[in-house]
Amino acid sequence: MVYERYFKLTESDRWELESDVAWHEIDVGVACAQPDVLQKLRSAALIESYAPMFALKSLSLWWESVEESAIASIQFFEEYKHYYALKRYLDAVGMEIPEREVIEVRQRNFGGSCGDRARHLANYMISEHFTAHFYKRLLEQVREPVLRVLLNFLVRDEFRHANVFYSLLERRLELDPATRDAIVEETLHFRHQGVEVVGESIPIAQKNDFQTILGLWKKVEHLTGVSLREHRKELMRVSAGAAEGSSVTAV
C-alpha cells in the first residue's frame, strides 16, 4: 500500500521541532537584513496555517478511500507543523502573526465548494511541487543560519508530499483511466491552493522559474502519457475553430 510505504518513510525522515532547530541561536540582525525573505515566509506561514481548512475540503472528497484519508492525516499534521515552526521563527524576529489573522482567512473561505475529487488530488500534487521548489529557491537566498536549517527540513517534507500525491494519482489512474483528463486539465489551468489564503499574492522565490515548471510538466506527462504541449495546441485549435464558426453564424 502507498500509505504503508509513506508512513515508514515519514517516520524515518521526521525532524524534531525542539531538538533539531536551535531557536536560541537565531541571529535577528542577519534575519532582519532580508525583509523580503521574511515577508515571503510570512505569506507561506499563513498558507500552511490553512491546513485544517484544506483537511475539511479534502476529506469530504476522499472519505471513502481509506488510503487517501490515511495519508491526509500525515499531510495535515506536517503542514500545520510547518506553520507552527515558521510562526515561531517569525515571532523571534519580530514579525508576529496574530491569531485573529489566521481566523479571518478561514472565515473568508468557509463553506466553499470542494470541486472534483481527481482534480483536487492533482491540485494537491502540483501545489506541493511548487511549494517544495519555493522553499528550495528561498533557501538559496537566505543568510540566517537557523532559518537555513529549518528550510532544509521543509524542503524535504514538501518533496515527500509531492511524491506521495503523485503515487496516489498513479493509483487513481489504475482504477479509473478517465482520471487522466482531470489531471491534464488541472495542470493546464492550475491555481495554487494558497490563492484561497493570500489571493493572487502567492509568494515567489524566483520569477520565471522555468526549470520548476518544466519539471512538473515532465512528471505529469510521464504520469498520464499525454503531451501537454500538444494537448494545449489542440485546445487552442478547437477554440479558434469554435470562435470562427460563431463569427460566421453571426454574419
Buried (B, 14 or more C-beta within 10 A) or exposed (E): EBBEEBBEBBEEEEBEEEEEBEBEEBBEEBBBEBEEBBEBBBBBBBBBBBBEBBBBBBBEBBEEBEBBBBBBEBBBEBBBBBBBBBBBBBEBBEBEBEEEEBEEBBEEEEEEEEEBBBBBBBBBBBBBBBBBBBBBBBBEEBEBBBBEBBBBBBBBBBBBBBBBBBBBBEBBBEEEEEBBBBBBBBBEEBEBBBEBBBEEEBBBBBEEBEEBBEBBBEBBBEBBEBEBEEBEEEEEEEEEEEEEEEEEEEE
